[in-house]
Amino acid sequence: MVKAIRAHKTGGPEVLQFEDVTLPQPGPGELLVRNRAIGLNFIDTYFRSGLYPAPQMPFTLGNESAGEVLAVGPNVTAFKPGDRVAVVAGLGAYAEERIVPAATAVIIPEGISYEAAASMMLKGLTAEYLLHRTYKVKPGDTMLVHAAAGATGLILCQWGKALGATVIGTVGSKEKAELAKAHKADHVINYREEDFAARAKEITGGALCDVVYDGVGKDTFLKSLDTLKPFGMMVSFGNASGAVEAFNLGILAAKGSLYVTRPTLNTHTAKHETMVAMANNLFDAVLSGKVTVPVNATFPLKDAAEAHRALESRATTGSTVLIP
């Protein structure tokens, strides 16, 4: 019997319950992992609220965790008990222990803590595919990052700068502006005080941006198109303000033959060898110092509801982890 956070219905943070659950032994191709740290992500709130449908009720939240392997199932050869692993898998991370497919785990290298690994996998692998696979950032590019002081935003700013881009970030407060600047954003726009599209045009001398990385969604999508140069790419990868509403595709033509894409991490990590390559690229960036992953808040696992309230009120910066 282990403890886990489960939801028996969708709704606000109050639906999260700290309960006993029983786990089976790992089956073929599976690992039993003792979690040491669990990543908190906006996608967790989407499942809790019902924006994204859960596969069944009740369900345990969370996709991202790090810990050590307790047992391996039949046909598992890449891992053994005692291995330090980071996992991005289906729901089930908000627990003291979890069963995961071995194909969703990677070995954590020396020099990276459980807290850092748990907080960087989903967000860091997201940054990896955005910068290296969705739009391949190159020296001389100009990129705009919404929610630049958020966990994914801070990674995008640092890594984009290391790749040679000029980085423009948007934030909602002076404190968040300072945080984004400290993480290599060249220019920061407080969207509460300025029109971010007009300011981006001013910053670039009218040249505009090659790519926009937008995890905010509804509130920023359409105006972001005005920050792109002809043939620029609008990358919508999250819905923190709500889902992007339907729009007329003709707008893309009128604004300069723009590209729009809505990628997901799951598509990129469907093949384990690709996931391992992405994780190694991320770990190398962290170990080399190009990217730091600040864990700015921790909550006991039993206080997951409180952590959700902090995340949804925009009270958090950087990464937040739950500790079993």
N, C-alpha and C positions, 0 to 999 in steps of 0.2 A: 504494500500500500504506500503510495506517495501522494504528496499534495500537488494540486494543480488549480489554476484559475479556469473556471468554466462559466459559460453563459447558457442558460436554459431558454432564453428568449432574447430578441434584439432590443436595443434601446440605448439609454444613456449609460454612463459608467457604473451606475448602481446595479446593473444586471450582472456584473462580474462577481462570481462567488468563489471562495477559497475552499476547496473540497478535497476529500480523499478519492483517489482513483486507483484502480488495479491495472497493471500492465502485464501483457503476456511476455513470454520469452521471444527474443528476436527470431523471425522466420528467415527463410532463404533470402540472401541479399540484403539483410537488415542489420542494424546496430542498435544496441541499448546504450544510451548516453546519459551520464549524470551531468546535468546542467550546472555550470558554475556562474554563468552570466547569460542574460536573455536580452536581446535587443528590443527596444520600443520603437515602433514605426507608425506613421500615419495610416498605413494600410490596415493596421490592427483595429483602428477606430472605424474603418469602413465595414469590416466584418461585424464588429460589435453593434453598430447602428443598423445594419441590414442593407447598406448601400451596395455591398458585395454579398451575395448569398452564401451562407455557410452550407457545407455539404450535408450536415445533419444537426439535430438538436438532441441533447446539449452538445456543445463543442468547446474545445480548448483553443484559445487564441494563440497567435504568434507564429512567425516563420523563421526567426533568426535566433541562434543560440550558440554557445560554445561550452565545451566541457570535456570530460574524458570518457573513453569507451569503457563500459563495464563488461559487455559481452558481445560476441559476434554470432550471427546466424550462419547456417550452412551456405557454402559457396562464396563466402566473403574471404578474400585473400589480401586485399589492399590495406586492411586495418587489423589491429589486435587490441586486446584489453590493455588499458593504460595509455593508449595514444591520445594526444591532445588534438581535438578536432573542432572545427567550426562548421556550422550547418545552416543552409538555407533550404527549407523543405516546406511541405504543406503545413497546414495548421497543426498546433500541438506544442509550441515552444514554451508556453507559460506553465511550466511544470518542473518539479524537482528532477524528474527523469523522463525520457521520451524514447520511443522507438522510431528510427528514421531509416529510409533507404540508404544504403552505403553510397549510392550514386549521388547523394545530396551533400556529402561530407567532404571536407578537405583537411589535410594535416596543417595544424598551426605551427609555423616556424618558431624557433627560439627567438626571443626578443620581442614577441608580441603577446600581451597578456590576454587572459580570457575576456576581461571587460572590453579591451580594445577590439578583439576578434569578434565578439558578439555585437558590438556596436558598428562594426565596419562592413560586415558581410553584405547585408542587403543594400545598405546605402553606398558602400564602396564599390560593390559589383555593379550597382546601378550607374555610378559615375564612370566606371570602366567601360561599360558598353556605350554610354552616351558619348563619351569623348573619343573612344577608339573604334567604335563599330557603327553607331548611328550616323554621326557626323564626325569624320576623322579630323580632329583639330590639328592645325599645323602652324608653324611660326608665321606671324603676320596676321593671323585671323583675329577678328573681334567677336567676342561671345558675350551674350547677356544672360545672366543667371538670376532668375527670380528666387525669392526666399534665400538670399545669399548667406544669411546667418543661421539657416537651418543645418541639420546634420549633413544632408546630401549637398546642400549649397556650399558649405565650407570646404568639402572635398573637391567639388567642381572648381571652385575658385583657385585652390592651391595647385591642383593637377593641371588645370587649363593654363595657368601661368607657367608651370614647369614645361609645358609643351610649346611655349612661345607665343601664346595668345595674349591680346589685351583683354582684360576681364572687367566687365561692367556688372555690378551687382545691384539688386533692389532689396530694400529692407523697410521695416516699419517703425524704427525708432533710432535715436542717436546712439544708444548703447549697441544695438545690432549693427549699425554702420561701422562703429569702431571695431567690432569683432570681425566683420567681413574684411575690413582693411588690414587687420592683423593677420588674416589668412590669405593675403596676396591679391585681393581685389584692387585693381588700379583705380577704379572710380566706383563710388557708391551713391545710389539715388534713394532718398527717403520718399517712398511713394505716397506717404501721407501728406507731404509738404510740396511735392513737385509732380508734374505730369511726366511720368517716366519715359514715354515715347518722345516727347519734345526734348527732354534732357538728354536722352541717348543720341538724338540727332545732333544736338549741340556739342556733346562730348566728341563725337566722331567727325565733326566738321562737315556734316551732311552726308558722309560716306555710308553711315548706318552699319549694321552688324551682319556677320556671315551666318550666325546661328543664335537662336534663343532656346535656352533650356528652361522649361516651365513646368514645375511641379505644383503650381497653385491652381490652375484650371480656369474655372468660369470667370473669375474677376479680372484675369490678366490676358486671356487668350487673344481676343480680337485686337486690343490695342497693341499687343506684342507684334502683330503683323506690320504695324507702322514703323517698327524699329529695324526691319530687315531690308537689306539691299536686294536688287534684282537677283533672282535665283537663290536667295537665302532660304535657310531651312528653319521651320518652326517645329520644335520637338516638345510635344506635350506628353509628360510622363507621370502626372499625378493630378489629383483633384482636391487639394486641401481646402479650396473655397467652394467646392461643388463641381459636378461634371460639366464639361464644355457643352454648350447648347448647339443644336444644329445650325449651320450657317451656309450661305450661298457660296458654292465653289468658285463662282465668278469673281469673288473678292480676291482670290489668289492671283488671277490673271490681271486684275486691275492694279494690284499692288506690286507687280513685277515678276510674274511667272514664279511665284513662291512655291516651295515644297512644304508639306505638313506631314508629320508622322506621329503615330502613337505606339511606341514600342513598349515591350514588357520584359522584365528580367527572365521570366519563366521561358520565354521563347529562346532567349540567348543561352540559357543554361540547360536546355533540353538534353544536350549531349554532355556526358560527364567530362570528357576530355577538354571540351570548350570551357566548362566551368572551372576546371583545374587551371587551365591557361589564364583565364581571367583572374582567378584568385591569386595566382603567382605574380601576375602583373601588378595587382593591387598590393600584395605583401612587399614586393620589391620597391614600390613607390613609397611605402611607409617606412621600411627598414633603411632606405637611402636618405630619408629625411625630406623628400619632396612633398610628402603629404603627412600631416599629423591628424589624428582623429581624436579630438577632445571629448572626453566623457565628462560632461558638465553636471550630471545629476545621476544619482542612484536611488532606487526605491526597493524596499523589501518586496519580494514577490507577492506577499499577502496584500500589499497596498497598491496593487495594479490599478484599481479604480482611481485612486488619487493621482497616479502617474498619468492616466488618460486625461483627467481634468486639466492637469498642468500642460500637457501637450496641446489639447484642443483650445486652450485659452491663449496660446502663443507665448506661454510663460517660459518655455524651454529654449535653450540655444544649444547648438552642437548635438551630441548624442546623449541619450538617457538609457540606462540599463536597469533591469530588474535582477535582484540577487536572491536566489532561492535560499 
